[in-house]
Amino acid sequence: MVNILFVEDDPAVAEAMTLGLNRLGHRVDHRPDGNGDLDNALTSAEIVLLDLGLPGADGFEICRRIRAQSSVPIIILTARSDDIDTVAGLEAGADDYVVKPTSPRVLDARIKAVVRRSTDTTPAATATATATAIVEQYGDLTVDRSSLQVRKGGTLLTLTPTELRLLLALTENVGHVLSRGQLLSAAWDQDYLGDSRIVDAAIQRLRGKIEDDPAAPATIETVRGFGYRFDPGPAR
């Protein structure tokens, strides 16, 4: 059972999806918009299903608001299939997106996959690492693989599980290019049903947290046509 906060303004969609997810064993807290107090609902939510086309504050704004205070997984559930809207939702902090119409069983699979990823933050390669060298220093960035904490200049960073898994995978392969497919395997599931644009959006969010100067050489470099490389200089 997963505790789901479902923000959807269409009564028919909300009723059908809530009923279907309840039958599949989940507990759904439905809210028709984001104008009310979502803070209390977030305290018990294990995942958020968020429509984009909401009255008042739209889904993008709500997603950013949630992400500013919580790392709870967010799935965008929307009728908008336009690439711009999809990428914008991911860049706002969503972990996945599902285009409506969809069935409760398809959504159930995506929910379970996202929750599984969020509770298992250690990439497979990192899980086999020895107890030595579990704290790594890259400039003012400290990566502690034992406690799964990342600090910048001594300040603890708040990373989502997806961002943490990406950073762990990249720092495990310093100087080497990882393809989007490899990063999908490391930070998402092997059988992930979405597409590689989610990697680009998550990398952009991660860069915003670990890099200082947009004009300076990037810590996470984009290798066009291939993927990404973590290359902040020699580790200390």
C-alpha positions in Angstrom: 0.0 0.0 0.0 1.2 3.5 -0.9 -0.2 6.7 0.6 -0.9 8.9 -2.4 -1.6 12.6 -2.5 -3.6 13.1 -5.7 -4.1 16.7 -6.9 -6.6 16.6 -9.8 -9.4 19.1 -10.6 -11.5 16.9 -13.0 -14.1 15.1 -10.8 -14.6 12.2 -13.2 -10.9 11.5 -13.6 -10.4 11.9 -9.8 -13.2 9.5 -9.0 -12.2 6.8 -11.5 -8.5 6.9 -10.6 -9.1 7.0 -6.9 -11.5 4.0 -7.0 -9.1 2.1 -9.2 -6.0 2.8 -7.0 -8.0 2.0 -3.9 -8.9 -1.4 -5.4 -5.2 -2.0 -6.0 -4.5 -1.5 -2.3 -3.4 2.1 -2.2 -4.7 4.9 0.1 -5.6 8.1 -1.9 -6.0 11.6 -0.5 -7.6 13.6 -3.3 -7.4 17.3 -3.5 -9.2 19.3 -6.3 -6.5 22.0 -6.5 -3.3 23.3 -4.8 -4.9 26.3 -3.3 -5.6 24.6 0.1 -3.2 23.6 2.7 -1.0 20.8 1.2 1.6 20.9 3.9 -0.3 18.6 6.3 -1.2 16.2 3.4 2.5 16.0 2.4 3.5 14.8 5.9 1.8 11.4 5.3 2.2 11.2 1.5 4.6 8.7 0.1 4.1 10.0 -3.5 2.2 12.9 -5.2 0.2 12.5 -8.4 -0.1 16.0 -9.8 -2.2 17.3 -12.7 -0.7 20.2 -14.6 -3.9 22.0 -15.7 -5.2 23.1 -12.3 -7.3 26.2 -11.4 -5.4 28.9 -9.6 -1.8 27.7 -9.0 -0.9 25.4 -11.9 0.9 22.1 -11.6 4.3 23.6 -12.4 4.0 26.1 -9.5 2.7 23.4 -7.1 5.5 21.1 -8.1 8.2 23.7 -7.4 6.5 24.6 -4.1 6.5 20.9 -3.0 10.1 20.3 -4.1 11.3 23.4 -2.2 10.2 21.7 1.1 10.1 18.0 0.4 11.8 15.2 -1.5 8.6 13.2 -1.8 8.4 11.6 -5.2 6.2 13.4 -7.7 4.5 12.0 -10.8 3.0 14.5 -13.3 -0.3 13.1 -14.5 -1.4 15.2 -17.4 -3.3 15.3 -20.7 -0.6 17.5 -22.2 1.7 15.4 -24.3 3.7 18.3 -25.7 7.4 18.0 -25.3 7.8 21.5 -23.8 5.2 20.8 -21.1 6.8 17.4 -20.3 10.3 18.8 -19.9 9.0 21.8 -18.0 7.3 19.4 -15.5 10.5 17.4 -15.0 12.6 20.5 -14.6 10.1 21.8 -12.0 11.1 18.7 -9.9 8.9 15.8 -11.0 10.4 12.3 -10.9 8.2 10.9 -13.7 5.2 11.8 -15.9 2.2 9.9 -17.2 0.1 11.2 -20.1 -3.7 10.8 -19.7 -5.8 8.9 -20.4 -4.3 6.0 -18.6 -5.5 3.1 -16.5 -5.1 2.6 -12.8 -3.0 -0.5 -13.4 -0.5 1.4 -15.6 -0.3 4.1 -13.0 0.1 1.6 -10.3 3.2 0.2 -12.0 4.7 3.7 -12.4 3.9 4.5 -8.7 5.6 1.3 -7.5 8.6 1.9 -9.6 9.1 5.5 -8.4 8.5 4.6 -4.8 11.0 1.7 -5.1 13.6 4.0 -6.6 13.1 6.6 -3.8 13.5 4.1 -1.0 16.6 2.4 -2.5 19.0 5.3 -3.1 22.1 3.3 -3.6 23.0 2.4 -7.2 24.0 -1.2 -7.8 27.7 -0.3 -8.3 27.8 1.6 -5.1 26.2 -1.1 -3.1 29.2 -3.3 -3.7 31.7 -0.7 -2.7 34.1 -1.6 0.1 34.1 0.2 3.4 37.3 2.2 2.4 37.1 5.5 0.7 33.4 6.0 1.3 33.8 9.7 1.9 35.0 11.5 -1.2 36.1 15.1 -1.6 35.7 17.0 -4.9 36.7 20.6 -4.4 34.2 21.9 -1.8 31.8 19.0 -2.6 31.8 16.1 -0.1 30.1 12.8 -1.0 29.6 10.4 1.9 28.5 7.1 0.5 28.0 5.6 3.9 25.5 8.1 5.2 24.3 9.0 1.7 24.9 12.7 2.5 26.3 15.3 0.2 27.7 18.6 1.5 28.9 21.7 -0.3 31.3 23.9 1.6 30.2 22.1 4.8 26.5 22.7 4.1 24.3 19.7 3.8 22.5 19.6 0.5 18.9 18.5 0.1 18.9 16.1 -2.9 16.0 14.1 -4.1 16.6 10.3 -4.2 16.9 10.5 -8.0 19.4 13.3 -7.8 21.4 11.4 -5.2 21.5 8.3 -7.3 22.6 10.2 -10.3 25.4 11.9 -8.3 26.6 8.6 -6.8 26.7 7.0 -10.2 28.6 9.9 -11.8 31.1 10.2 -9.0 31.7 6.5 -9.1 32.9 7.0 -12.7 34.8 10.3 -12.4 36.2 11.4 -15.8 34.2 8.8 -17.7 31.2 9.5 -19.9 28.0 7.8 -18.8 25.3 7.5 -21.5 21.7 8.5 -20.7 20.9 4.8 -20.9 23.5 4.0 -18.2 22.2 6.8 -16.0 18.6 5.6 -16.5 19.8 2.1 -15.3 21.6 3.6 -12.3 19.1 6.2 -11.1 15.8 4.7 -12.4 14.8 1.1 -13.2 16.1 -1.1 -16.0 12.6 -1.4 -17.3 11.8 2.3 -16.9 8.8 3.2 -19.1 9.5 6.8 -19.8 12.2 8.4 -22.0 15.7 9.8 -21.6 14.6 13.5 -21.3 14.0 12.8 -17.6 17.8 12.3 -17.3 18.5 15.8 -18.8 15.9 17.5 -16.5 17.3 15.7 -13.4 20.9 16.6 -14.3 19.9 20.2 -14.7 18.3 20.3 -11.2 21.4 18.6 -9.8 23.7 21.1 -11.4 21.8 23.9 -9.8 22.5 22.4 -6.4 26.2 21.5 -6.7 27.5 24.2 -9.0 28.1 27.8 -8.1 28.8 29.8 -11.3 26.8 29.0 -14.5 29.6 30.7 -16.4 32.3 28.5 -15.0 33.2 25.0 -16.3 30.5 22.6 -15.4 31.2 20.0 -12.7 28.8 17.7 -14.7 29.8 18.1 -18.3 27.5 17.4 -21.2 29.1 15.3 -23.9 26.9 15.9 -26.9 25.5 12.8 -28.5 26.8 10.6 -25.7 25.8 11.6 -22.2 27.4 13.2 -19.1 30.7 13.2 -17.3 31.6 14.2 -13.8 34.9 16.0 -13.9 35.4 18.6 -11.2 39.2 18.1 -11.1 41.3 15.7 -9.1 39.7 14.4 -5.9 41.5 15.1 -2.6 
